[in-house]
Amino acid sequence: MHELLKRYGEWALVAGAAEGIGEAFTIQLFQAGFNVILVDINAQALKNLAEKLEPGFAMIPQQQPESGKEAGIVSSGKISGEDRATGPDQLRGSVDSRIKILCLDLASTDAASVCMEAIRSVQCRFLVYVAAFSKVTAFTDLAPAEVDRFIETNNRTLIHLVHQFANEQQNGIRSGILLISSLAGLIGPPMVATYAATKGFIILLAESLHQEMKQKGIDVTACCAGVTETPMFLSTRPKYGLFKPQIQKPEAVADFALKMVGRKAICISGRSNRVAYFLLTRILPRKISGKLVARNMTTLYL
Ligand SMILES: NC(=O)c1ccc[n+]([C@@H]2O[C@H](COP(=O)([O-])OP(=O)(O)OC[C@H]3O[C@@H](n4cnc5c(N)ncnc54)[C@H](OP(=O)(O)O)[C@@H]3O)[C@@H](O)[C@H]2O)c1
């Protein structure tokens, strides 16, 4: 991990930092010595995490968005719920704080630009994009706005952020991009078609950029997580059949992905996930693999 700090130090931005796998990334990066820019929609969870990392992390609560879910910028010492895009000055925390917070909906049109302001303000060279919109339901039951939200959160902001970040890195100075995808992006299961498609997009993007960005000194990796015990996954209320899938802890996913950055274009977290996906993608015909994945999904959710 300290190797990462040498390579990309000293700032990392985690998009979707407050809970689940993003929280695990944030804690591990912070403990390794990175200063962190935490981006998330959930203001209260961000505040809790900041206080866990830096006891006494100061915030002024009176301007906090009521729902804790609206866009705004919070920084050490102050919080602004309305004028998030007015400039990087708003992100400056107390002089010696190692944490900056952006309370922001990553589905919003200007989310990539807002993140870039924070990135620019500290010359951050490590970008970790974790957040995703996900929902387990029949494709035809999705509302049009939900279809948009998948694309906005999982793909549009992600690709604009990667694009701007890559454009602004200086040749010869190494930097890193770590994108979190899913096993669902490798073989599309039923009930999560749109989610799976957005995750497949991330895999192809990382695979292409891993090669293309090498000469610019930018490491690009996508990590496919399998079933992981996060608040998001538990909220889907899965049922297990005879064969319970390997369920990883968020810490294990983050630890593995951070070890893989720059080493591989695509990696799969969890040994049994890797074995299963080797069989499904390299040994069995795609048709059979699709049926097995569909059966597994049916056991979990129907
Ligand atoms: N958990 C699994 O089993 C699993 C399996 C495969 C892949 N993955 C991938 O792993 C990543 C992390 O998943 P996770 O289970 O930790 O849950 P997650 O729902 O992605 O949550 C991570 C954090 O991102 C935040 N977030 C979600 N949408 C956001 C938005 N539009 N703007 C700002 N912040 C947002 C969440 O806030 P809220 O909670 O308040 O929305 C949460 O704090 C995702 O990319 C997911 O696709 C997860």
The ligand as a Gaussian input file, in Angstrom:
#p B3LYP/6-31G(d) Opt

LIG

0 1
 N      -22.111000      -4.940000      -2.777000
 C      -22.016000      -5.853000      -3.734000
 O      -22.415000      -7.023000      -3.576000
 C      -21.352000      -5.496000      -5.052000
 C      -21.162000      -6.517000      -5.995000
 C      -20.547000      -6.204000      -7.195000
 C      -20.141000      -4.901000      -7.464000
 N      -20.351000      -3.940000      -6.532000
 C      -19.927000      -2.579000      -6.878000
 O      -19.163000      -2.031000      -5.822000
 C      -19.373000      -0.625000      -5.753000
 C      -19.753000      -0.241000      -4.334000
 O      -20.953000      -0.900000      -3.988000
 P      -21.541000      -0.861000      -2.515000
 O      -22.243000      -2.137000      -2.290000
 O      -20.490000      -0.432000      -1.560000
 O      -22.726000       0.232000      -2.578000
 P      -22.996000       1.643000      -3.279000
 O      -24.472000       1.782000      -3.346000
 O      -22.264000       1.837000      -4.536000
 O      -22.488000       2.638000      -2.174000
 C      -21.234000       3.209000      -2.066000
 C      -21.454000       4.648000      -1.659000
 O      -21.751000       5.385000      -2.850000
 C      -22.820000       6.272000      -2.561000
 N      -23.536000       6.653000      -3.761000
 C      -24.378000       5.880000      -4.500000
 N      -24.881000       6.616000      -5.507000
 C      -24.341000       7.855000      -5.405000
 C      -24.493000       9.066000      -6.134000
 N      -25.299000       9.158000      -7.195000
 N      -23.775000      10.143000      -5.767000
 C      -22.950000      10.086000      -4.713000
 N      -22.787000       8.993000      -3.967000
 C      -23.475000       7.881000      -4.296000
 C      -23.673000       5.492000      -1.577000
 O      -24.527000       6.380000      -0.887000
 P      -26.041000       5.885000      -0.538000
 O      -25.888000       4.573000       0.155000
 O      -26.593000       6.939000       0.351000
 O      -26.743000       5.758000      -1.861000
 C      -22.628000       4.857000      -0.687000
 O      -22.244000       5.699000       0.354000
 C      -20.441000      -0.286000      -6.790000
 O      -19.815000       0.162000      -7.957000
 C      -21.120000      -1.614000      -7.033000
 O      -21.653000      -1.705000      -8.338000
 C      -20.948000      -4.186000      -5.339000

